[in-house]
């Protein structure tokens, strides 16, 4: 088995792990972490496609590489927005959970609600 | 089994183990620290895939800047964890979820194993036209020349993310600075570290951007290193985050996409096509665009990490 195939298998396993975290963990921050795991797993699968496209004296196809670089930056932007939303939820309600049945604090009790 | 193959297997096992830690760790903070380690290990995997540009981006943005963002969030959310731990879904739900995830992973693994040894590739086309761009790094050529429209839209996504984060501020803080006021003097160790590291880091960041035309590196990686230096200076309290209504900050945020789009539109008049660069001037035009992209990235990433404004704007 080549190192590229091995990396692709790791990518597949990471997607599975991340998906489990996103489904099972009730904390938004842990969900963001798990979602990033899925993302990097998908990028690794892209990486093996790039490696299999080695040609013209290049060790790796540059087009998937460029798409992964773009993807990493966009994933960061999405994570930053998700983290800001989570922190705002915590400031407003004193809880950081996406469970609908958890009681929020009375309105106005948050640290700096309007 | 050769040494390199053994290292590959070891690296794969460690990456998987650390990833599992970020999902199953008892505390959110421990999980986040695990994620930073995971990102750094992943950049080693990218090097083994001969994708050094991606490895640099993963180390700088995927692990470094994302790590600062998540660790900061985990620290501020510690209060939420003190309350009795939340129970997740029931055992049967977990079992169903686990089965589903194993199925997805197995399907992906099967696809990976079934890939042909020589897949379809755009590498010959990328190399064939490379001399016309004046660049030596095909990945930079894809980003700034062949698929420049993707990269412009990605810059727009970054600006929209900043707008989104700022929009979460309370009304009275709109236009103010993120983070707390610089009250106490800087912590000596951190301040010393920042003063030593920042000049070197700025030099490295500019170098990574400049060599990106011909070698692994480029605007994203260089911009992320510059962003990290600014964040270190802010953490050491040697400088403060600017007010979000500062005109210079806002100009720097949009400079990258605006210059890039303007160059693309100018291509219609000068070179006969949207995002066509004038013959003979491709490399200067590309470096000009990239310089503004570096500026925008170096300003955007710290603003995204700093979060929404938390102070009233000075009048």
Interface residues (C-beta under 8 A of the other chain):
Chain A: X3 X4 X5 X6 X7 X8 X9 X10 X11 X12 X13 X14 X15 X16 X17 X18 X19 X20 X21 X23 X24 X25 X26 X27 X29 X30 X32 X33 X34 X36 X37 X40 X41 X43 X44 X45 X47 X48 X49 X50 X51 X52 X53 X54 X55 X56 X57 X58 X59 X60 X61 X62 X63 X65 X66 X67 X68 X69 X70 X72 X73 X74 X75 X76 X77 X78 X79 X80 X81 X83 X84 X85 X86 X87 X88 X90 X94 X95 X96 X97 X99 X102 X112 X113 X114
Chain B: X4 X5 X8 X9 X12 X15 X16 X19 X20 X22 X23 X28 X31 X32 X35 X38 X39 X42 X45 X46 X48 X49 X50 X51 X53 X54 X57 X58 X61 X62 X65 X66 X69 X70 X73 X74 X76 X77 X79 X80 X83 X86 X87 X88 X89 X93 X94 X97 X98 X100 X101 X102 X104 X105 X106 X108 X109 X111 X112 X113 X115 X116 X117 X118 X119 X120 X121 X122 X123 X124 X126 X127 X128 X138 X139 X141 X142 X143 X146 X147 X150 X151 X154 X157 X158 X160 X161 X164 X165 X168 X170 X171 X172 X218 X220 X297 X301 X304 X305 X307 X308 X310
